[in-house]
Amino acid sequence: MQTQQTDRLPLTDCRFCSLVSQANGEDPIGTAGTYDHWIIMEIPQPWPENIFEEHPRIKPLLGLFQELVVKHGVKLRPMLIAPDREYSHPGFTRFLYYYRSTEMFSQFEKQEFVVPDEETTALVTAILKQLMQQPNDLSKFQQYQQQTNHIRELMVCTHAQVDLACGRFGTPLYRRLRKEYAPASNGKLRVWQTTHFGGHQFAPTLVDLPQGCLWGHLVPEVLDLLVLRNGSVSDLRQFYRGWAGLTKFEQIAEREIWMELGWNWLDYLKAGEVLAKEEVHEEDRASWADVRIHFAAIDGSISGTYEARVEVNGEVMSTLNSAKEMELEAVKQYCVSRLVKVD
């Protein structure tokens, strides 16, 4: 096993974790996080590092968030987006709720509400209680629901208070997407600034909803391909963090299938399972895993299963946070050593 060294970048000249990660060849695949629910709310900037603990409209919700995640095991990602002069309405707060509706799926279902500011906490409370199958008054918010299922949302982390790299590299990427791609979409694409959703070392990093794909180390040259899907998927390989509908090792296998089948793969219903993996204290640090990915066309015309062996093929030195003096650590890198279609 070879370990790539950091001599490709003079660390004394750099304080951005994403530059270290990129220069040392860290592969972002398998870092997308696994979520069944996304709860996304407009909150004006600036966003302090601990905004979820400090903001008066969010702080009352922390207990419910923790109960859902810890007690009920719900895979939930809360995020904040910055109001936009074109999209947003003074005195009202936008709320986006994406959720996995079935075991096999291709993209998240969406509900969007634009509610008076003073109703925000009550709306989120109602949705969280619904997730816990507790009595709630969600029905009273139907008057505020928006019909926006035709809109694709690109969300770029610019949360510099959590990590400087997200502000330094996320902000110009957001501005380019917002200025060039959103206006050209005829109302089918919106672009947002968001609070952090993990993976500072991959800044600029982006979530593509309702698809649920995450991207990192993005550069302007691939935006046409990412947004318009007008070329070979292989040119996006090095920027793909994974699909949030799968777990880490499933995500690594899924990228290989996507590279083989092309853009149509994104439209297939998918589900994954880990058949076996190395038993270690921290599961995501296993050296190998055998996974299975099931897929089917929405109309049922095509279906099948892939099996894959995912295993470590080296290490790189990286860091999780930007700082003047960085703490580097070895990060395992993975490859798919076997991929077969089994039916």
RODO-956609 format. One record per residue: residue in three letters; z, y, x of N, C-alpha, C, O, CB in turn. Coordinates in steps of 0.02 Angstrom, whole numbers, plus 50000, padded with zeros to 5 digits. Atoms other than C-alpha are relative to their C-alpha. Glycine has a CB too. Layout:
BEGIN
ALAZYXZYXZYXZYXZYX
...
END
This chain:
BEGIN
MET500004994050043500005000050000500005006250044500425006950089500625000049952
GLN500054993949961499495016850071500325005849963500265006349902499285001650017
THR499704994050029500455032850042499635006050026499605007250087500765000550017
GLN500354994049979499445048750044500525005350019501035006049985499535002649944
GLN499534995149976500305062450141499825007049976499285008049949500034999950077
THR500104993350025500485080850101499675004750050499685010850041500665002949979
ASP500294995649950499575087150255499355003349976499055007350012499884996250064
ARG500604996750027498115091950143500175007049973499725010849956499694995849944
LEU499814993550027499115107150086500605002650039501104999150044500174999549925
PRO499424997149966500265118750186500535002149949500465007549918499785006050044
LEU499514998850053501795118150072500375006650010500605009649962500494994349997
THR499654993749989502575133250156499635005949969499935011249958500085001250075
ASP500404994650029501155143650081499954999449924499615003449892499315000050031
CYS500105001550070501335136649906500654999049963501104995749989499564994049992
ARG499415001150041502635137449769499834997049932500264996649888500385006549992
PHE500215002750065501625129849627499944992450004499574989750045499335003149979
CYS499995007349999501945111649588499314997149986499134991950013500504997349950
SER500655002850019500215109249512499515000150058499074995850062499715003949941
LEU500444999949941499355114249675500154994250046499704991250075500065006650038
VAL499805005749959500355101149769499724993649969499434989450004500764999650006
SER500235006050035499955087949638499254999150007499014993650021500195000449926
GLN500735000449999498105092049635499754998750071499304994650081499695006449972
ALA500235000849931497905093549824500134992950026499764990450068500345005150045
ASN499835006649974498735076749852499714994349957499864988549967500764999350003
GLY500375005050037497665067949723500404996349948500244990649932499734995250047
GLU499615003450052498965063949590499594999349937499325004149911500655003949985
ASP500385001650061498125055549442500445001549939500994998749935499764992650000
PRO499574998350057498775062949278500034994749945500424995549898499765006449970
ILE500025004950055498385047449172500684996749990501044995250038499464994850014
GLY499375003350017499855039749082500595004649993501165002349987500164994950050
THR499454995150003500875055849073499995004049935500325009249931499965004850059
ALA500094995950061500425061548897500615000249955500665004649913499434997449961
GLY499475000650049502035056548812499744996249939499144996149926500265007049979
THR500205004050058502035045648656500345003049939500965003249936500204992450009
TYR499724996550058502265054348488499694997549936499094996149932499905007650007
ASP500235001350069502145050148304499995006349958499675006649906500444994649967
HIS499934993850038502565067848248499985005950048500285005750102500655000049958
TRP500014993649965502195085448311500225005449951499945006049897499285001750030
ILE499764994650041503165100048239499905006550040500225007550092500764999049979
ILE500244994349961502385116548293500095006449958499855006749902499264999150022
MET499824994050038502985133848241499855006350040499945006650100500744999949981
GLU500124993549969502475151748277500665003650014501075004549969499555004449954
ILE499444995849980503785161448373499745005050051499445003050101500604995750029
PRO500284995149953503355177948461500284999150070500864997050080500155007149975
GLN499774999649931503455179048649500405006550010500345011049968499404999750050
PRO499905004949946504365181248766500424994049979500834994449933500335003450060
TRP499625006250012505035163548768500454998750059500214996750112499524994149988
PRO499565001849945506585161348875499984992450012499734988749970500735002249986
GLU500025007149983506795144548960500334995749947500094990249931500334998850068
ASN499625003950049508065138748831499905002649929500385003049891500745000250018
ILE500124996950065507235146248678500214995649942500434998149890499275001849994
PHE499815004450055507565130848572500755000249986500974999249929499794992850015
GLU499274999550009509435132948600500215007049980500775008049956500354997950063
GLU499794993150008509425151948583499705003549939500025008149913499815003850061
HIS500324996250053508215157248446500344998849933500484993149916499254998249995
PRO499615000850062509095160548279499664995849946500004993049903500155006749972
ARG500345004150051507745151748176499944992750021499814988349980499305002849987
ILE500085006949975507705136248287500684996750012500774990749999499604999950065
LYS499345002749983509525134148339500314995849944500614990649959500475005650018
PRO499705004150054510085127948165499664993249991499944988849957499975003849935
LEU500375006350009508795113948177500154994850054499954989050047499265001550000
LEU499905004549943509385106348341500354993549981500184988250005500395003450055
GLY499635005950021510605094448257499544994949966499604988949978500565001849954
LEU500465004550034509235087348146499494996950049499334991050044499635003849944
PHE500465002649949508025085748293500344994250038500054988950047499795005650048
GLN499645005049960509335076148393500144993749959500094988249985500655002950027
GLU499875005850043509775064948246499374995849991499404989749993500275002349931
LEU500625003650008507955060548219499824995950062499634990150058499445004849983
VAL500215003149938507615056548401500494994750023500304989150040499905005250055
VAL499495004549971509255048548454500214994549951500224988649969500625004050022
LYS499735004850048509895040148296499454996049967499524989949957500405003749946
HIS500535003450037508265036048208499414997850044498964994450020499755004549945
GLY500525002149954507155033748361499315002749985498814999750002499964992750001
VAL500644997050018505795045348295499695003250063500035006850099500105005249944
LYS500364997249943504485049948426499715006849979499185007249948499444995250025
LEU500134993350026504435068648396499925004950056500305004850104500575002249953
ARG500094994649951503765083348496500005006649965499515008349931499344999050040
PRO500004993250026504305100748442499675004750050499765003950111500725002449984
MET500324995149957503275115148511499985006749964500035007049902499284997850019
LEU500094993350028503105133848485499325002750022499085001250076500585004750023
ILE500624996649983501495143848480500105007549990500505009749949499414997449956
ALA499954992850004501275162448506499565002549943498985000349936499795003350066
PRO500434997150052500655172448355499375003150031499385005550088500395005449960
ASP500654997649978498845177948370499795005849955499895005449894499474994350000
ARG500184994150039498175194848314499494998449945499505001549892499715005450045
GLU500505001850050496735186548222500264994849951500124995249891499374997550034
TYR499805005650042497555170748156500625001449957500694998749902500124994050042
SER499334999650028499295176748110500085005749951499665010249946500505000850056
HIS499874995250053500065187047970500695003050009501194999250009499934996749931
PRO499334996949991501485199747996500464998249941500254998449883499935007750006
GLY499525001850051503045194447903499984992749979500404990549940499905004249941
PHE500065007150017502475176347892499984995850065499784998250118499364998849958
THR499985004749944502685161348007499554994049985499604991049931500724997850016
ARG500425006050007501395147648033500384993950024500754994250073499335000850040
PHE499675006349982502005129748040499494994449995499194993449942500614998649954
LEU500475005649998500915114948092500404993550008500834992950052499495000850059
TYR499685006549996501495097248060499464994650005499074993749958500474998749939
TYR500475005649990500475082848132500404993550000500954993250027499605000850066
TYR499635006350003500965064848099499524994050000498954994449977500444999949937
ARG500355006450000500395047048126500114996749933500684995549913500234995450059
SER499925002550068500045039747954499954992449995500204989549947499485003149957
THR500085007250001499595021747997500094997150070500085000850119499314998149971
GLU499915003249935499845009048136499395001150044499465003150102500134992549991
MET500624998649963498025010148190499725006649975499645007649914499494994349992
PHE500264993550021497325027748190499595003150057499645000950115500575004849979
SER500404996749949496125039148282500225007250012500135009850067499275000049980
GLN499734993349991496925056148253500575001049951500664997349903499455005349989
PHE499414998650040498485063748178499815003549935499355007649933500505004250039
GLU500074996350063498575069247997500355006850007500795007650050500304995949940
LYS499764993149991498965087647972500225003149934499905002349883499475004350033
GLN499804995450053499945098947856500135006750033500465007150085500634997349962
GLU499884993249973499955117747885500275004449944500045004349888499345003050029
PHE499694995350046501045130747801500035006950033500125007450094500714997649979
VAL499864993249978501145149647816500515002849952500355004549895499345004550003
VAL499434998350044502845154647747500315006650021500245008650078500534994450002
PRO499634994049981503855170747741500504998350056500794992950056500375003049939
ASP499575001349941504865172447902500684997149981500934992650014500105006450039
GLU499335002250019506505169947810500034992949973500574990149965500295004849949
GLU500025006850028505925153147740499864994750054499844988750039499464999649947
THR500225004649948505465145447909500494994350011500304988450011499915003850065
THR499495005149986507095136347944500054995149943500134989149954500685003250014
ALA499945004450058507165129547767499414995149996499504989349979500035004249935
LEU500585004450001505385122647780500074994450051499964988550035499365004050013
VAL499935005149948505705113747944500554995149982500484989049992500145003250069
THR499465004450021507345106847877499754995049948499934989249950500595004249971
ALA500265004450052506435099847726499564994550029499604988750008499605004049948
ILE500445005049970505135091047834500404995050041500274989050039499475003350045
LEU499595004549960506445083947952500404995249955500484989349970500485003950044
LYS499645004350046507455077447805499534994949968499734989249954500345004249945
GLN500495004850027505885069547734499894994350049499834988550029499335003549984
LEU500085005149949505655060447899500584995150001500494989250017499925003250068
MET499415004350002507425053647881500104996849932500604993549919500625004050019
GLN499975002650068507055048947700500635002349964500954998549928499974992350002
GLN499444996850034508415060747641499745004749946499185007049951500455003750051
PRO500214995150051508355071947486499795006550032500125008950079500565001249949
ASN500254993749972507345087647522499645003949946499485001249892499534998750061
ASP500344995750048506505102147435499315002150025499105007850014500425006349985
LEU500654998449970504825101247524499505002249947499065006349961499734994150038
SER500494998550051503885102447359499965007549984499445009949964500174996249937
LYS500014992850016504385120647337499585004150048499435010050035500715002749999
PHE500414996549951503355125147490499264998849991498855001350031500214998050070
GLN500715001450010501705118747420499585006249991499005006450009499924995449940
GLN500364993750011501225136447371499775003250066499325007450067500435004849960
TYR500164997049935501165140747557499544995550042499364997350098500645001450039
GLN500405004749960500125125847613499295002550008499005005449962499994993149967
GLN500664997749982498465129547699499524994150005499724988750027500015004050066
GLN500515005249995496855119347689499615001150065499095004350066499525000049939
THR500304998949934496435118747874499854993550037499844993450099500455004450042
ASN500125006449966496075100547908499344999850038499234995450079500024994449949
HIS500644999749964494335105347968500065003650067499575003950104499485003549956
ILE499924995949940495065115748110500304995950057500814992550048500445006149986
ARG499745003049938495305108948286500435005150035500265011050038499424997550046
GLU499534995449967496775116448380500074998050074500264992450090500704999849965
LEU499895001049929496785118048570500615004150021500635010150010499385002150042
MET499364996949985498525121948636500134999650075500184994150103500574996649961
VAL499934999649927498775127748815500705002450016500935007549990499465004750031
CYS499334997949980500485128648896499965006150046499635005850098500384994250034
THR499964994049958500815146248964500735001950010500885007850023499615005949968
HIS499284998750001502725144648967500275001050071500584996650099500374994249965
ALA499824998749931503045152849135500754999950013500974998650069499735006750021
GLN499275000049991504925154049105500274993050014500814992350042500345002949939
VAL499815006949984505015135049116499724998050068500074995050109499764995149946
ASP500295001349934503815133449263499455005250013499025006449971499724992850006
LEU500474994749983502815146949352499284997749998498835001649983500165002750068
ALA500695002549998501285135749367499675000549932499065001749927499994992750024
CYS500304999850067501045135549178499785007149983499275008049949500514997549948
GLY500224993250010500975154449174499425001950044498945005150022500575004750012
ARG500514998149951499925156249330499324996949984498815000349990500214998150070
PHE500635003550010498595143349284499834999049927499244998649909500024993450035
GLY500125001050071498815140849097499735006349967499295005849924500634997949966
THR500194993850034498605159149049499265001650006498945003149956500405005750028
PRO500724998649997496845162049119499574994849965499054996449937499785000550073
LEU500375005250036496265145349047500035001449925499535001049890500284993050015
TYR499934998350071496965150248877499545005949982499195005649931500745001849983
ARG500404994150015496105167248884499264998449996498915001149954500125005450052
ARG500715001750001494425159648924499824996049937499324997449905499814996050063
LEU500125003950060494545146848785500035004449937499615003749892500514994249994
ARG499914995750059495155160048662499435005049992499215006349936500675003750005
LYS500514994850003493835172948707499304997249990498895000249955500025004150063
GLU500695002550000492305161848728499884994449949499374994449915499824997550069
TYR500135006050039492515145548633500225000649927499874998349882500344994050031
ALA499774999450070493535149848478499515004249958499335002049903500695003249998
PRO500464996050041492365163948418499334996549987499004997949936499885006750033
ALA500655003350007490835152848443500034993849954499524990549944499744998050068
SER499915006350036491545138748334499895000649925499934995749889500694997450012
ASN500094998950073491185146548162500614997849960500564994749907499394996249975
GLY499385001350036493005144748113500254992950005500724991049970499915001649930
LYS499795007049995493165126548168500464998650059500684993050069499394995650006
LEU499565000849942494215129648325500465005950007500245011750003499584999150065
ARG499524994849982495805139348359500314998250067500384992350084500555000949945
VAL499705001049934496605141648530500665003650002500715009449982499535002550057
TRP499314997450002498475144448554500334999650068500164995350109500414996349948
GLN499525000649945499755148048689500614996249975500844997549919500195007050029
THR499425003950022501205135748682500565000050052500475001750110499784992949986
THR499455001649956502905132148753499854993350034499374989950017500684999749960
HIS500145005949958503035117848877500024993549959500414992949911500504999650057
PHE499995006750029502635099948826499994994750054499734989250044499414999149951
GLY499955004749945502955091648993499405000150046498855002150026500094993049973
GLY500555000549953501925089249149499815006550033499225008050041499414997249967
HIS500154993649966502095106049237499544998950060499115003150075500655003550022
GLN500395001249938501345098049393499264999149986498864998750033500264993950035
PHE500715000750017499705095949298499715006449971499175006349943499914994349951
ALA500254993750026499525114249249499335001950032499245000850092500525005750012
PRO499934998650071498455120349170499924993749958499474989649968499495005349978
THR500005006050042498835107349038499915002049927500125007449906500664996050010
LEU500244998350067498195106548860500084994149953499994988349973499275002350003
VAL499995005050053498455097048697499425001449952499335007149931500694999949962
ASP500564999550046496935093848587500194996549935500224990449932499344996950031
LEU499805002850065497445091548405499475001549947499165006849950500695003049978
PRO499595005750019497215082848286499894993750041500224988650028499884998449929
GLN500155006049962496495070648414500624997250034500734991150033499465001450051
GLY499405002349966498115069948513499884998350073500304994850103500284994249965
CYS500135001149929497305069348686500325005750041500315011550020499234999650014
LEU499714995049955498185078248830499605000250064499334995250088500754998350016
TRP500414998849941497325085748981500415003850052500875007450035499375003949982
GLY499654996549947497895092349150499545001450059499004998650064500604996150022
HIS500404997949941497275100249313499325002849979498845002250016499914994150048
LEU500654997850027495915108149206499705005750042500065009950069500085002249928
VAL500374994749966494585119249285499475002649952499244998949908499674997450067
PRO500494997150048493365131049197499364996149995499044996149942499845007050021
GLU500655003450000491875120349246499964994249951499414992049934499864997550069
VAL500025005750046492385106249128500135002049927500154997649884500504994750021
LEU499824998050068492785116648973499434998749951499564996649894500175007449999
ASP500565001750044491035114748900500024992749979499944991049920499335001650034
LEU499985007250013491195095948914500594998149955500524994149909500034996150066
LEU499405001650039492955095448845499935002449928500114998849881500625002950033
VAL500034997050067492615106948697499404997649961499464995749903499995007650006
LEU500635001450035490805103148655499804992650003499394990449964499455004250028
ARG500155007149992490745084848713499254998950008498944994949974500264996049940
ASN500734999749992488985087848776499774996750065499244998550091499765007149998
GLY500195003349938488945076548929500364993550009500644990749961500125004650059
SER499705006549985489615061049014500765000450001501055004950032499744997550068
VAL499275000150001491435056648980500294998950070500865000850084500264994649952
SER499745001549933491605050949161500195006250038500615006050083499494996050040
ASP499844993849966491645069049216500685002849979500925007650010499465005249987
LEU499334997850022493295071149122500544995250024501134996550013500025000549925
ARG499535005249982494125055849197500625002750037501185001150019499664994950043
GLN499454997849957495185064949328500465005149966500985006849993499725003050063
PHE499604995050034495855077449200500394997249940500785000749909499555005649976
TYR499735003050061496415065249064500714997550012500834993350055499564994249978
ARG499305002249995498295063249042500144994149953500614990349964500475005749984
GLY499925005750045498105050948898500035002149927500045008049911500634996250018
TRP499974999050072498165048948711500714998749975501004993649991499494995449963
ALA499305000250020499845052248628500174994349951500754993149936500205006549969
GLY499885005750045499615037448509500184993650037500314988550005499404998949958
LEU499855005949960499935025248652500555001550051500695007350065499364997650036
THR499494999249948501295022248782499675000250068499064999550074500514994149997
LYS500264998649933501095024948969499474995050023498914996950039500575000250049
PHE500465004949972500285008549023499404998849953498854997349976500364993550013
GLU500565000450047499245007748864499515005850011498915004850006500265000049927
GLN500434994249987498595025248903499554998850060498965000750060500435006350011
ILE500405001349939498025019649075499434995349985498874996350009500454997150056
ALA500535004750019497065005049001499495003449954498895002249960500314993849966
GLU500444996850048496355015748861499485004450033498915004950010500415004149951
ARG500494995849965495535027648984499414995950025498844998150022500335003750058
GLU500545004249975494545013349060499524998049945498914997849955500284993850035
ILE500435001950056493905007848890499575005949979498975005249965500444997549940
TRP500374994050019493425025648847499435001450049498885003350029500485006149998
MET500524998949950492475027249010499414995249989498844997050003500294999050071
GLU500535004950013491485011548962499605001649936498995001049935500294993049995
LEU500314999450066491135015748780499765007049982499365007849936500474997649948
GLY500244993250012490905034548785500355003449941500875001149917499265000049988
TRP499684995650049491275047848654500174996449934500664998349902499565005849985
ASN499865003450063491205035848505500694996949999500994995949946499484994649988
TRP499345003149996492825028148568500535004449967501015001849937500194998750072
LEU499504995550027493795043548512500054999449924500585000949895499865007150019
ASP499995000550073493315040348330500264993349975500384992649915499305001149974
TYR499765006550022493905022248327500755000249985501135003750019499854994750053
LEU499295001250012495575017548250500264995850058499934991150079500124996649931
LYS499745003549941496695011548391500754998649993501115002249958499865004250063
ALA499295001549993498375003448425500094995950063499634992250083500284996149937
GLY499895003649938499154996348581500654996050000501094997349958500005004750058
GLU499375003649990500484984048637500044997850072499544996350104500044993949952
VAL499885002549932501264979248802500204992649994500704991049962500565004250036
LEU499875007250005501194960348822500544997850049500954993550032499354996250014
ALA499505001749948502234959348982499975005350053499465008650062499864992850030
LYS500004995549943502764970049127500594998450046501054994850026500035007449977
GLU499465001049952503864970149281500655002649971500685008049943499845003450067
GLU499354998050025505694970849234500365004250053500575001750105500434993949980
VAL499654995349955506454986149317500455004449957500365004849896499505004350042
HIS499514995950036507864997949270499655005649961499815006849903500515003050048
GLU500394994850033506665012149230499324997149982498904995950026499935006450045
GLU500605003650022505275004649125499365003250022498874999750038500004999449926
ASP500634996749983503995017849166499854999750075499335002350097500015007249977
ARG500115000949928504175013649352499794992950018499764991250077500615002050039
ALA500225006849987503604995649333499375000050043498975004650039499864996349934
SER500585000449955502324990149463499394996949966498834997649992500184996050061
TRP500575003050036501244980749337500174999249927500764999049908499814993250031
ALA499925001350071500984978249152499354996949973498804998749995500185006449961
ASP500575002750037499844967949041500015003049930500515002649896500024992149997
VAL500014996550064499284977348887499404997749959498914994949985499975007650010
ARG500535001750047498204974648734499855006149958500315009449932500204993949956
ILE500214994450040497204988048644499554997449943499024994549957499635005450043
HIS500405001850058496554984748468499605006149977499845011749982500454997249942
PHE500404994450024495154995348396499574997849941499424991949933499565002950057
ALA500455001350057494074996648240499675006549980499975011849982500394996849940
ALA500344994350029492775008348170500315001649932500564997149899499244998749993
ILE499694998050063493375018248020499704996449941500044994949892499945007649991
ASP500335003450055492095009847909500044992350005499764988849963499285002149996
GLY499915007249992492564992547973499424996350030499444990250035500164997149935
SER500615003349975490854989148048500104997050070499744992450089499445005050002
ILE499875002449932491564986348223500764999350008501145003549985499715004950054
SER499295000849983493234979448281500064995350059499604991650074500414997449939
GLY499905004449942493954970648431500645001550036501055005650014499425000850047
THR499394999449961495304969248562499824999650074499414995550095500514994549981
TYR500045000349927495394972848747500684998050029501205000050002499765006850030
GLU499395001449963496664965648867499905002550071499365001950100500174992449999
ALA500064996949934497044974049033500634998650041501184998150015499895007549994
ARG499455000049952498124971949187500015006850034499515008950064499934994150053
VAL499904993649967498794988649249500494998950057501024995950047500275005549949
GLU499555001149944499564988849422499965005750050499485009550053499834993450035
VAL499964994849949500105000349562499474998950053499364993350076500715000150032
ASN500485000449945498765004249689500135005150054499695006550095499305000849973
GLY499834995349947499665016949797500535005049976500795004449921499395003750023
GLU499544994650016500795032249799499735006550027499345006650075500714998550029
VAL500134993449973500595050849821500665003949999501125002249962499445003849960
MET499414995650001501885064149860499875005749952499355008949954500155002650071
SER500084994750049502165076349719500685003249986501195001250015499694997349934
THR499384996650019503455087849642499945002049927499405003449902500145006350045
LEU500014998850072503955091049463500055007349982499895009349926500564996249967
ASN499874993050016504375109549476499775004550056499785002750115500745001149987
SER500184995049951503745125049562500635003250028501125004449992499555005449968
ALA499424996949967504945132649688499795002250070499285000050096500604995050004
LYS500144997949932504995141349856500114994350049499734993450097500445005950019
GLU499885006049960505745125649933499974994049954500414992949913500705000350037
MET500135005550046505055110249849500324993550023500374992150083499264999149992
GLU499785006849987505805093049837499444995249982499274994449924500664998349960
LEU500565004650011504405080549858500254993049989500764990950017499515000250059
GLU499835007050011504475062849794499374995949994498844998449975500454999249938
ALA500575004550005503335047849798499904998149927500374996249892500114993650043
VAL500175001650069502445044849633499494994350000498974994850032499715006249963
LYS500455005750003501645028049595499355001849965499355005449915500344994149965
GLN500654999150030499805028149557499744993249977499864988150010499505003350051
TYR500195006350032499015014949445499254999449993498895004449990500344999449932
CYS500705001450016497345006749418499984994249951500474990649943499604998450064
VAL500115005850043496644994249294499624994950041499034995850055499615001949934
SER500305005049957496304978649397499614994749961499214991149990500524996750041
ARG500375004850043495674968149250499955002949930500445005149902500364993149999
LEU500114997650068494904973249084499494995449968498924994949991499765007449999
VAL500455004750034494154960548964500045001249925500575002749898500174992650018
LYS500014999950073493614961048783500104992849977499724988349995499325003049973
VAL499805006950015494434945848704499754997649932499824991749917500754999450002
ASP500315002450062493594945348533499485005049977499165004049925500534998949945
END
